[in-house]
């Protein structure tokens, strides 16, 4: 058995009832989840009985449940073709009823019960040339009594024409079967009623003709305007298409005690990090598949403010003291491209400015572009962990501290991911991050429920407050944060409407 969704976001789809019961509602733990505000959290229940029939029960919903337009207050047995209304959502149980199939079922049931079934009698008629013929129904259904047979209606006898049929039509080989018949002779004098009818027909014909011409003209103009809009929109999209942004940074430091190499490849979609540090025994690669849009936009804007694209390709000097350093930076974006290498010398200001930006960007993911000893890395990770503990402890004073603590726990974990075996603080930070993240998700679920409840009650002021608390627990610039901003604008509009 299937149910078919007649409207809503799932209109046209069907669902196989392959279990004994289905809960229907707005909450995610229902078997059938319908995201419409007219449904309650737990609205109705579909159950299959031991006999194979299906029952529907209302679960105390706000808007109630209906079957074929009638509200139900107790379990109701469903028949195939019944239409279930849950709020504004309509669902058909099984397939549509077939009228012919229903009639056949009724006749079969009457025969099983031994009742008489009305008979359908067909009569034939023969065409005549007589002026007046009494026409009787071709199909008649007689009323059937228990002690009588169905009445058979006889057709009136029609006299046969005495004249033999004219067979000249078959003898004329040049006959035109498409030739029009001669019109019947009509009176030469037209009556006023006929004249008025003819005038009205002519006016109606020309009115329809003019209307059709106007409609086709409007459609042609509309299509032309739409094509122009599409063409101009495509031209605008081509001219305003986002230029890809690429940044490649390589840093190599070589001396008697160490070889250090840092690589960052960054584009619009992902970032790739690589660190090789012989002294601290760090050999680490990391790929970030999702970069926050606001972080990438800030980096791009700061780079465009510098004069990097005007720098020369090479700044070099001889190495001194047995140490060698080489830094290479390539930036492409906004139809500009430049590659600069600085070898054993001071870098120009714009180059160093971008290096600082790269250092800050790498630090977001627990990486450093400089050579650090293991003790320095552990000390930095410990600082992040201690700060996260402080923020998490004060979460009651400011719920935003939960998100800040999670970010610092992650930095501590990422800093210490580079070591084998892992330091003890790595395991502590990982467990605390999981605990804080679990608490954050629970708070988000509770706030989401409260926002929906207040919005359904049209209490948009309180719903906005709950939404702002929700925004404190999601990262700025994330998809969830942007959706919250849109929802807050909707609440502001509703609040202004009610103040008028």
C-alpha positions as CSV (number, residue, x, y, z in Angstrom):
1,X,0.0,0.0,0.0
2,X,1.2,3.5,-0.8
3,X,0.3,7.0,0.2
4,X,0.5,9.9,-2.3
5,X,1.3,13.5,-1.4
6,X,-1.1,15.8,-3.2
7,X,0.4,19.2,-2.3
8,X,3.2,20.8,-0.4
9,X,6.9,20.4,-1.0
10,X,6.5,16.6,-1.7
11,X,3.6,17.0,-4.1
12,X,3.5,14.2,-6.7
13,X,5.7,11.8,-4.6
14,X,4.5,8.6,-3.0
15,X,5.7,6.5,0.0
16,X,5.4,2.7,0.4
17,X,3.8,1.7,3.8
18,X,6.3,-1.1,4.6
19,X,6.0,-1.0,8.4
20,X,3.2,-1.6,10.8
21,X,3.0,2.1,11.9
22,X,4.0,5.5,10.8
23,X,4.1,8.7,12.9
24,X,3.5,11.9,11.0
25,X,4.6,15.3,12.1
26,X,7.0,18.2,12.0
27,X,9.7,16.8,14.4
28,X,12.7,15.0,12.9
29,X,12.1,11.8,14.9
30,X,8.8,11.1,13.1
31,X,8.6,8.4,10.4
32,X,7.1,10.9,8.0
33,X,8.4,14.4,8.4
34,X,6.4,17.2,6.8
35,X,7.9,20.7,7.1
36,X,4.8,22.8,7.2
37,X,3.7,25.2,9.9
38,X,0.1,23.9,10.0
39,X,1.2,20.5,11.3
40,X,1.9,19.8,15.0
41,X,5.2,18.3,16.2
42,X,3.5,14.9,16.5
43,X,0.3,15.1,14.4
44,X,-1.1,11.7,13.4
45,X,-0.5,8.0,13.5
46,X,-1.0,5.4,10.7
47,X,-1.4,1.8,12.0
48,X,-1.9,-1.6,10.2
49,X,-4.2,-4.0,12.0
50,X,-3.9,-7.8,12.1
51,X,-6.5,-8.0,9.3
52,X,-4.4,-5.9,7.0
53,X,-6.5,-2.8,7.2
54,X,-5.1,0.6,8.1
55,X,-6.3,3.0,10.8
56,X,-5.4,6.7,11.2
57,X,-5.5,8.4,14.7
58,X,-5.1,12.0,15.6
59,X,-2.3,12.6,18.2
60,X,-3.9,15.6,19.8
61,X,-2.8,18.0,17.1
62,X,-3.7,21.7,17.0
63,X,-5.4,21.7,13.6
64,X,-6.8,18.2,13.8
65,X,-7.0,15.4,11.2
66,X,-9.6,14.9,8.5
67,X,-10.6,12.0,6.2
68,X,-12.5,13.0,3.1
69,X,-13.2,16.4,4.7
70,X,-14.6,15.1,8.0
71,X,-12.7,15.6,11.2
72,X,-11.9,12.4,13.2
73,X,-11.7,12.2,17.0
74,X,-11.0,8.4,17.2
75,X,-9.2,5.8,15.1
76,X,-10.7,5.7,11.6
77,X,-10.4,2.8,9.2
78,X,-9.1,4.0,5.8
79,X,-10.4,2.8,2.4
80,X,-8.4,3.0,-0.8
81,X,-8.7,6.4,-2.4
82,X,-9.5,8.3,0.9
83,X,-8.0,11.8,1.2
84,X,-6.3,12.5,4.5
85,X,-6.0,16.2,5.5
86,X,-3.4,17.1,8.1
87,X,-3.5,20.9,8.5
88,X,-3.1,22.1,4.9
89,X,-1.3,18.9,3.8
90,X,-3.4,16.5,1.7
91,X,-2.4,12.9,1.3
92,X,-4.3,10.2,-0.7
93,X,-4.4,6.7,0.8
94,X,-3.8,4.2,-2.1
95,X,-5.0,4.7,-5.6
96,X,-8.0,6.7,-6.9
97,X,-11.4,4.9,-6.9
98,X,-12.4,3.5,-10.3
99,X,-16.1,4.1,-11.0
100,X,-16.4,1.1,-13.3
101,X,-14.7,-1.1,-10.8
102,X,-17.1,0.0,-8.1
103,X,-20.1,-0.6,-10.2
104,X,-18.9,-4.1,-11.0
105,X,-18.3,-4.8,-7.3
106,X,-21.9,-3.7,-6.5
107,X,-23.4,-5.9,-9.3
108,X,-21.3,-8.9,-8.1
109,X,-22.5,-8.3,-4.5
110,X,-26.1,-8.2,-5.6
111,X,-25.7,-11.5,-7.5
112,X,-24.1,-13.2,-4.5
113,X,-27.1,-12.1,-2.4
114,X,-29.6,-13.5,-5.0
115,X,-31.1,-10.1,-5.8
116,X,-32.3,-9.2,-9.3
117,X,-30.0,-7.0,-11.3
118,X,-31.4,-4.4,-13.8
119,X,-30.8,-5.5,-17.3
120,X,-29.6,-3.2,-20.1
121,X,-31.6,-3.7,-23.4
122,X,-30.3,-2.4,-26.7
123,X,-32.7,-1.7,-29.6
124,X,-31.9,-1.1,-33.3
125,X,-33.8,1.2,-35.7
126,X,-34.0,1.4,-39.4
127,X,-33.8,4.9,-41.1
128,X,-36.9,5.9,-43.0
129,X,-38.0,8.7,-45.3
130,X,-41.2,9.3,-43.4
131,X,-41.8,12.8,-42.1
132,X,-42.8,11.9,-38.6
133,X,-41.3,9.0,-36.6
134,X,-41.9,8.2,-32.9
135,X,-38.4,7.8,-31.5
136,X,-38.0,5.5,-28.5
137,X,-34.9,5.3,-26.3
138,X,-32.2,3.1,-27.7
139,X,-31.3,1.9,-24.2
140,X,-33.9,1.3,-21.5
141,X,-33.4,0.0,-18.0
142,X,-36.6,-1.6,-16.7
143,X,-37.4,-1.7,-13.0
144,X,-37.1,-5.2,-11.8
145,X,-39.7,-6.8,-9.5
146,X,-39.0,-9.9,-7.5
147,X,-41.9,-11.7,-9.3
148,X,-41.6,-10.3,-12.8
149,X,-39.2,-10.3,-15.7
150,X,-37.7,-7.1,-17.2
151,X,-40.0,-5.4,-19.7
152,X,-38.8,-5.4,-23.2
153,X,-39.7,-2.3,-25.1
154,X,-40.6,-3.0,-28.7
155,X,-39.6,-0.7,-31.4
156,X,-42.3,0.6,-33.7
157,X,-42.6,-1.1,-37.1
158,X,-41.3,1.1,-39.9
159,X,-42.8,0.6,-43.4
160,X,-40.3,-0.3,-46.0
161,X,-40.1,2.0,-49.0
162,X,-41.9,0.6,-52.1
163,X,-39.5,2.2,-54.6
164,X,-36.4,0.4,-55.4
165,X,-33.2,2.1,-54.4
166,X,-31.6,4.2,-57.1
167,X,-28.3,2.5,-58.1
168,X,-27.3,5.1,-60.6
169,X,-24.7,6.4,-58.1
170,X,-22.6,3.2,-58.6
171,X,-22.9,3.4,-62.4
172,X,-21.5,7.0,-62.5
173,X,-17.7,6.5,-62.4
174,X,-17.0,10.2,-62.5
175,X,-18.9,11.0,-59.3
176,X,-17.3,13.5,-56.9
177,X,-17.8,12.3,-53.4
178,X,-16.7,15.7,-52.0
179,X,-19.2,17.7,-54.0
180,X,-21.4,19.8,-51.8
181,X,-25.1,19.0,-51.7
182,X,-27.5,21.5,-53.2
183,X,-28.8,23.7,-50.4
184,X,-32.5,23.4,-49.6
185,X,-34.6,26.1,-51.1
186,X,-35.1,28.9,-48.6
187,X,-37.4,31.8,-48.5
188,X,-36.1,34.8,-50.4
189,X,-37.4,37.2,-47.7
190,X,-35.3,37.4,-44.5
191,X,-37.1,38.0,-41.3
192,X,-35.9,40.7,-38.8
193,X,-35.0,37.9,-36.3
194,X,-32.7,36.3,-38.8
195,X,-31.1,39.6,-39.6
196,X,-30.4,40.4,-35.9
197,X,-28.9,36.9,-35.4
198,X,-26.6,37.3,-38.5
199,X,-25.5,40.7,-37.3
200,X,-24.7,39.4,-33.8
201,X,-22.7,36.4,-35.2
202,X,-20.7,38.7,-37.4
203,X,-19.9,41.1,-34.5
204,X,-18.9,38.1,-32.3
205,X,-16.6,36.7,-35.0
206,X,-14.8,40.0,-35.6
207,X,-14.5,40.7,-31.8
208,X,-12.9,37.3,-31.2
209,X,-10.6,37.8,-34.2
210,X,-9.4,41.2,-32.9
211,X,-8.9,39.8,-29.4
212,X,-6.8,37.0,-30.7
213,X,-4.6,39.4,-32.7
214,X,-4.1,41.6,-29.6
215,X,-3.3,38.5,-27.4
216,X,-0.7,37.3,-29.9
217,X,0.8,40.7,-30.2
218,X,1.2,41.0,-26.4
219,X,2.7,37.5,-26.2
220,X,5.2,38.4,-28.9
221,X,6.2,41.6,-27.2
222,X,6.5,39.8,-23.8
223,X,8.7,37.1,-25.3
224,X,10.9,39.7,-27.0
225,X,11.3,41.6,-23.7
226,X,12.2,38.4,-21.8
227,X,14.8,37.5,-24.3
228,X,16.4,40.9,-24.0
229,X,16.4,40.6,-20.2
230,X,18.0,37.2,-20.4
231,X,20.6,38.4,-22.9
232,X,21.5,41.4,-20.7
233,X,21.6,39.3,-17.6
234,X,24.0,36.9,-19.3
235,X,26.2,39.7,-20.4
236,X,26.2,41.1,-16.9
237,X,27.1,37.7,-15.4
238,X,30.0,37.4,-17.8
239,X,31.4,40.8,-17.0
240,X,30.9,40.4,-13.2
241,X,32.0,36.8,-13.0
242,X,34.2,36.2,-10.0
243,X,37.9,36.1,-10.9
244,X,39.6,33.1,-9.3
245,X,42.0,33.9,-6.4
246,X,45.3,31.9,-6.1
247,X,48.1,32.3,-3.5
248,X,51.2,30.1,-3.3
249,X,53.8,30.7,-0.6
250,X,57.0,28.7,0.0
251,X,59.6,29.3,2.7
252,X,62.9,27.4,3.1
253,X,65.4,28.0,5.9
254,X,68.7,26.0,5.9
255,X,71.5,26.2,8.4
256,X,73.9,23.8,10.1
257,X,71.4,22.5,12.6
258,X,68.1,22.4,10.8
259,X,66.2,22.3,7.5
260,X,62.8,23.9,7.6
261,X,60.3,24.1,4.8
262,X,56.7,25.5,4.8
263,X,54.3,25.4,1.8
264,X,50.8,27.0,1.5
265,X,48.7,26.6,-1.6
266,X,45.4,28.5,-1.4
267,X,42.6,29.0,-3.9
268,X,38.9,29.9,-3.8
269,X,37.9,26.4,-2.5
270,X,40.6,24.8,-0.4
271,X,44.0,25.2,1.2
272,X,46.9,22.8,1.4
273,X,49.6,23.1,4.1
274,X,52.9,21.2,4.3
275,X,55.6,21.5,7.0
276,X,59.0,19.7,7.2
277,X,61.1,20.6,10.2
278,X,64.1,18.4,10.9
279,X,64.9,19.9,14.3
280,X,61.5,19.4,15.8
281,X,60.8,16.2,13.9
282,X,57.7,17.7,12.3
283,X,56.6,16.2,9.0
284,X,53.0,17.3,8.5
285,X,50.5,17.9,5.7
286,X,47.0,19.1,6.0
287,X,44.2,19.9,3.5
288,X,41.3,22.2,4.3
289,X,38.4,21.6,2.0
290,X,36.1,24.4,3.3
291,X,37.5,27.9,3.9
292,X,35.2,30.4,5.6
293,X,34.2,33.0,3.0
294,X,34.9,36.0,5.3
295,X,38.4,34.8,6.0
296,X,39.2,34.5,2.3
297,X,37.6,37.8,1.5
298,X,39.6,39.6,4.2
299,X,42.8,38.1,2.9
300,X,42.1,39.1,-0.6
301,X,41.2,42.7,0.3
302,X,44.3,43.2,2.4
303,X,46.5,41.8,-0.4
304,X,44.9,44.2,-2.9
305,X,45.8,47.1,-0.7
306,X,49.6,46.4,-1.0
307,X,51.8,47.2,-3.9
308,X,52.8,43.5,-4.4
309,X,51.9,43.4,-8.1
310,X,54.4,46.2,-8.8
311,X,57.4,44.3,-7.3
312,X,60.3,42.9,-9.3
313,X,60.6,39.1,-9.8
314,X,63.8,38.6,-7.7
315,X,65.5,40.1,-4.7
316,X,68.7,38.3,-3.9
317,X,72.0,38.5,-1.9
318,X,74.8,36.1,-1.2
319,X,74.3,33.8,1.9
320,X,76.3,34.5,5.0
321,X,77.3,32.4,8.0
322,X,76.5,29.1,6.4
323,X,72.7,29.9,6.5
324,X,70.4,30.2,3.5
325,X,66.8,31.4,3.2
326,X,64.5,31.6,0.3
327,X,60.9,32.8,0.2
328,X,58.7,32.7,-2.9
329,X,55.2,34.2,-3.2
330,X,52.8,34.0,-6.1
331,X,49.5,35.8,-6.1
332,X,46.9,35.8,-8.9
333,X,43.6,37.6,-8.9
334,X,41.6,40.5,-10.3
335,X,43.3,39.9,-13.7
336,X,46.7,40.4,-12.1
337,X,49.6,38.0,-11.5
338,X,53.0,38.3,-9.9
339,X,55.7,35.9,-8.6
340,X,58.4,37.3,-6.3
341,X,61.4,35.5,-4.8
342,X,63.4,36.8,-1.9
343,X,66.7,35.1,-1.4
344,X,69.1,35.8,1.5
345,X,68.0,39.4,1.9
346,X,65.3,41.7,3.3
347,X,62.0,41.6,1.6
348,X,60.0,44.7,0.4
349,X,57.3,46.0,2.7
350,X,54.4,44.7,0.6
351,X,56.0,41.2,0.5
352,X,56.4,41.2,4.3
353,X,52.8,42.4,4.8
354,X,51.5,39.4,2.8
355,X,53.8,37.2,4.9
356,X,52.1,38.4,8.1
357,X,48.7,37.7,6.6
358,X,49.8,34.2,5.6
359,X,51.1,33.6,9.2
360,X,47.7,34.7,10.6
361,X,45.8,32.5,8.2
362,X,47.9,29.5,9.0
363,X,47.5,30.1,12.7
364,X,43.8,29.7,12.3
365,X,44.5,26.0,11.6
366,X,47.1,25.4,14.3
367,X,50.1,25.9,11.9
368,X,53.1,28.2,12.0
369,X,55.3,29.4,9.1
370,X,58.4,29.6,11.3
371,X,60.6,26.9,12.7
372,X,59.6,26.1,16.3
373,X,61.1,23.6,18.8
374,X,58.9,20.9,20.2
375,X,58.8,22.7,23.6
376,X,57.6,25.9,21.9
377,X,54.8,24.1,20.1
378,X,53.7,22.4,23.3
379,X,53.8,25.7,25.2
380,X,51.7,27.4,22.6
381,X,49.1,24.5,22.6
382,X,49.0,24.6,26.4
383,X,48.2,28.3,26.3
384,X,45.3,27.7,23.9
385,X,44.0,24.8,26.2
386,X,44.2,27.0,29.4
387,X,42.3,29.8,27.7
388,X,39.7,27.4,26.4
389,X,39.2,26.0,29.9
390,X,38.7,29.5,31.3
391,X,36.1,30.4,28.6
392,X,34.3,27.1,29.1
393,X,34.1,27.6,32.9
394,X,32.5,31.0,32.4
395,X,29.9,29.8,29.8
396,X,27.0,30.6,32.0
397,X,27.9,34.3,32.0
398,X,28.2,34.5,28.2
399,X,27.0,31.5,26.0
400,X,29.3,32.8,23.3
401,X,32.2,31.6,25.4
402,X,31.2,28.0,24.5
403,X,32.0,28.6,20.8
404,X,35.3,30.4,21.6
405,X,36.4,27.6,23.9
406,X,35.7,25.0,21.2
407,X,37.8,26.9,18.7
408,X,40.8,27.0,21.2
409,X,40.4,23.4,22.1
410,X,40.7,22.6,18.3
411,X,43.8,24.8,18.0
412,X,45.5,22.9,20.8
413,X,44.6,19.6,19.2
414,X,45.8,20.7,15.8
415,X,49.1,22.0,17.2
416,X,49.8,18.6,18.9
417,X,48.6,16.5,16.0
418,X,52.1,16.9,14.5
419,X,53.8,14.7,17.3
420,X,54.2,11.0,17.6
421,X,53.4,9.9,20.2
422,X,50.9,12.5,21.2
423,X,51.4,14.6,24.4
424,X,49.0,14.0,27.3
425,X,47.4,17.5,26.8
426,X,46.3,16.5,23.3
427,X,44.0,13.8,24.7
428,X,42.6,16.3,27.3
429,X,41.9,19.0,24.7
430,X,40.2,16.5,22.4
431,X,37.8,15.2,25.1
432,X,37.0,18.7,26.3
433,X,36.3,19.8,22.7
434,X,33.8,16.9,22.3
435,X,32.1,17.8,25.6
436,X,31.7,21.4,24.7
437,X,30.5,20.6,21.1
438,X,27.8,18.2,22.5
439,X,26.6,21.0,24.9
440,X,26.6,23.5,22.0
441,X,24.4,21.2,19.8
442,X,21.9,20.7,22.6
443,X,21.6,24.4,23.2
444,X,21.1,25.0,19.4
445,X,18.3,22.3,19.3
446,X,16.5,23.9,22.3
447,X,16.8,27.4,20.8
448,X,15.6,26.2,17.5
449,X,12.5,24.6,19.1
450,X,11.8,27.9,21.0
451,X,12.2,30.0,17.8
452,X,9.7,27.9,15.9
453,X,7.2,27.9,18.9
454,X,7.4,31.7,19.3
455,X,7.1,32.3,15.6
456,X,3.9,30.1,15.4
457,X,2.5,32.2,18.3
458,X,3.3,35.4,16.3
459,X,5.5,36.5,19.2
460,X,8.2,37.8,16.9
461,X,10.0,40.0,19.5
462,X,10.8,37.0,21.7
463,X,11.5,34.9,18.7
464,X,14.1,37.4,17.6
465,X,15.8,37.3,21.0
466,X,16.0,33.5,20.9
467,X,17.4,33.8,17.4
468,X,20.2,36.2,18.5
469,X,21.1,33.8,21.3
470,X,21.3,31.1,18.5
471,X,23.7,33.2,16.5
472,X,26.1,33.5,19.4
473,X,26.7,29.7,19.1
474,X,27.4,29.4,15.4
475,X,30.6,30.6,13.7
476,X,30.4,34.0,12.0
477,X,30.4,33.8,8.2
478,X,29.1,30.2,8.2
479,X,26.0,29.1,6.3
480,X,24.0,28.7,9.5
481,X,25.0,32.3,10.6
482,X,24.0,33.7,7.2
483,X,20.6,31.9,7.4
484,X,20.1,33.4,10.9
485,X,20.7,36.9,9.5
486,X,18.0,36.4,6.9
487,X,15.5,35.1,9.5
488,X,16.2,38.0,11.7
489,X,15.3,40.4,8.9
490,X,12.0,38.5,8.5
491,X,11.2,38.9,12.2
492,X,12.0,42.7,12.0
493,X,9.6,43.1,9.1
494,X,6.8,41.3,11.1
495,X,7.5,43.4,14.2
496,X,7.2,46.6,12.1
497,X,3.9,45.5,10.6
498,X,2.4,45.0,14.0
499,X,3.5,48.4,15.2
500,X,1.6,50.2,12.5
